[in-house]
């Protein structure tokens, strides 16, 4: 499939996802809300709405990601670390690991906190550097989650537009796969996306695909050469405390299936330029 055909590919996937979402939730029409996810978002449209994020996450989760095929939580923060949306796949909260709601928000915050207009770091890229002896050891202890934001409000609203985290700064650092920075078409960093609920390698695969579907994947540079950019790097050797990453940004492997999907991401879901 040539790159010139990908905009149509994105439109098809997002339109199908939006229709499925509307049917499954019995959605009512709302003149103030987007009626369909028909194309890549324009640079000035900025971050996704709740419904846009939910549709994209559902579509990404329902592709082969090499993991356990579990339902997911997803979260987006803006450049100031304020939570914009929290969503889930499945029919109701509880179809996913409950703890993954806060982890998804942590991942979104981390990817935003440690990416720049000129350099993107996925949460997967931070694993090796934060291990004992690594150049960023201790980073995972900084910027803790605000527990009042994470666990406040009515749990029945979790994952809805009334999720208590929305509109607040969550904080938190997470150093395994599932968080990626979000970039507009001019290369401006807008915030971060985090997903959680499966193996960390599968989480990364789902996050990359979700970002692709949202059209917020205009990554300018990363710790891997093009076209990999901020893709997960599987270059750890050794065991336990003796593990070494050739790049300094490696991540443990999970399964052969997740590794194969990760390797194909830059080709099957290429960075948008």
N, C-alpha and C positions, 0 to 999 in steps of 0.2 A: 504494500500500500504506500503510495507516494505521499510526501508531506503535504502536497497541494490538496489532497483529499481529506486531510484530517479535520478542517473546520466542519465539513459536512458530517464526518464521523461523530464529532462532538455533538453537533446539533441533534443527530439521530438518537444517540445514547441519552441525552438529557431530556429530550421530548418524551421518549418512552418511559424514562424514570419518573417524570412528572405525572404522566398519565396513570402509571401504576400506583404512585403515591396517593393521588387524588381518589382513585377508586377504592384503595385499601383503607383509607381513613375517612371516607365519606366527606371529603372536603367541600366546603361551601365556597361560592364565588365571593371575592372581595375586591372591589374596584381599586383599592389602594395597594393591593399586593400583586406581584408578578403573576401572570396567568400561566406562563410556561417558561421553561428553561431552554430557549430555542437557539441560543448562540453563546459564544464566548462573551464574557462581560467586558464592557468598554473600560478603559483605564479610569475614567472619572466615575464609573459606577461603584468603584471601590469594593468593599468586602461583601460577601454573600449574605442574603437574608436567611432566616431560619429554614424556610421551605427550600431554598436553593441548596443549602448545605445538606439538608436531609435527603433530597433527591439524589444529589451527587454521591453521597456516602453510600446510600442504598445500592446505587448502580455499581460502584466500585467494589463493595462487599460481595456482590453477587457474581463476580468474575472469579476465575481461578487465581487464588493468591498463595497456594501451596501450604496453607496452615490447617487449622482445625475447623474451618468453615463456621465460625461462631459469629453471633451478632455483635454489633460494635457500638461504642459511644464515639461521638465526634464533637470537637469544640474549636472555635475560632476566637482569637484575640486580635485587637488592633495594635498599632505600633506602640501605644501607651500601656499595653498589657491588660486592657479592659476587655472582658469577655463580651463578645458580640452575639454568639449563638452557641447553644448546646443542644445536640440532637442524639437520637439513637436509631438503630435499625431493629426490626422485630416488631411485634404487635404492642408491646407495653414494656415499661421499665421492669427489670427482673428477667427478661429474656436474654440479658447480657450480664456479664460480671458486674455487680454493683460498684465494686471498687474502681472499675475502669472509667467511670464518669470523671472523677477528679484527676486520674492519671492522664486522660485525654486533654484536660485543661492544662495540666502541668506541661505536657509535651508541646502544646500550642504556645505556651508562655516561653518555654525554653528555646524553641526554634526562632521565635521573634527576638528574644533577648540576646541571642548569640549569632545573629545574622545581620548583615549590613547591605547597603545598596550595591556594594561591589563584591560581596562574598557571602554565600549561603552556606550554613551548616545545618544539616538535619540532626535530629537528636541521635540518630544512629552513628553519625560522624563523631560524637563526643564520647563514645564508650571507652575506647582505648586510652585516650588522654586523661580520663578521670580515674583510672585505676592506680593503685599504689605505684609510685615511681613515674607516673605519667605527668606530662607538662601541665595538666589542669586538675591534678589530684586535689580533691576537696571542693571542687566546683559544685558537686551535687549536694553539698551541705549549705550552700548559699541560697539566698532568695527563697526562704521557705514559703510553703502554701499558707495562706490566711485561712485558718480553720473556720472562722465565723462565716467567711464567704463560701467556703467549700461545703459546709454542712448546715448552713442556715436555711430558713424558710420551710415551706411545706414539701416534703419529699414527693408528694403526688404530682408536683409541678415539674419534677426533674425531667429534663429533655424537651420541655415545651418552651414557648415564647416567654413563659412566666418563671422559668428556672431562676432560682435565687442568685446564681452566679452572674447572670446577664446584667451588664451595666456596672460591674464591679471588677476590681483587680484581684486576680486569684493568686498570682505568684507561683512558686514551685519550679523545681529543676528536675528533669528526667533525662537520663543518659542512655536510653536504649531506643530501638526503632519505633517510629510512629509519629514523629513530629517534623514538619517541614515549614519553611518560611513561604509567605505568599507575596508574589511580585506582580505589579501591573505591567502593561505592555511597554511602558517606557523604562522599565527596570526599577521603578520605585518600590521599595519594600513597604508593604501595607500592614503586615502583621504575621500571625502564625496559625497553622492548622495542626491539631493533634487528634489522633484516633487511637483507641485502645479497646481490647476485648479478645485478642487472639494471641498467637505467638508474636514476639516483638518483631521478627522478620516479616511476618504477614502483615502486621500493623503498618510497617513501613511501606510495603507494597500497596496497601489500601490507601494510605495517605497520599502517596505519589499519584495514584490514579484519580483520587478525589480532587486533588489540586489541578490535574490535567482537565478534568471535566468542568471545573469552575473557570478555566481559562486564566488562572492566576499563577501560572508556572513559567513566567518570563525570567528565569533565573540567570543572572549575569555571569556568575562564576562560582566555583566551588572547589573543594579540596581534591576532586577527581577531574581529570581533563575532559573536555567536551567529547561525547555528548552526555557523560555521566553526571557531571556537576556535583550535586549534593546527594547522589545515590548512595545507598548503603555499600560499604566496602568490606568484603570478606577476605581479609589477609592476615588473620591472627594465626600464629603458630605457637606450639607449646601448650602446656596445661596449667590451669590455675594461676598461681603467682608468677609462673615462668612464661606466661603468654607474652608474645611480642607482636606488634603490628608494624609491618614494613613501612606503611604510610604514616603511622602515628594516629590514624583516624579509623582503625578497624573495628569490626563488630563481630561477635560470635555468630556462627552459623546455627540455624535451627533445624531445618530438614532439607533434603535434596530438592524438594518441590519449591520451597520458598526461595532457595538460592537460585534456581533456574528462572523463576518469575522475576526476581530482582535483576538478574543479568539482562533480561529482555526489556526491562522498563524503558531505557533510553531509546530503544527502537520502536517498541509497540506503543508507547505513550511519550513521545519525544518532548523535550523542553520546548516551550513556545517562543519563537523569535520572529 
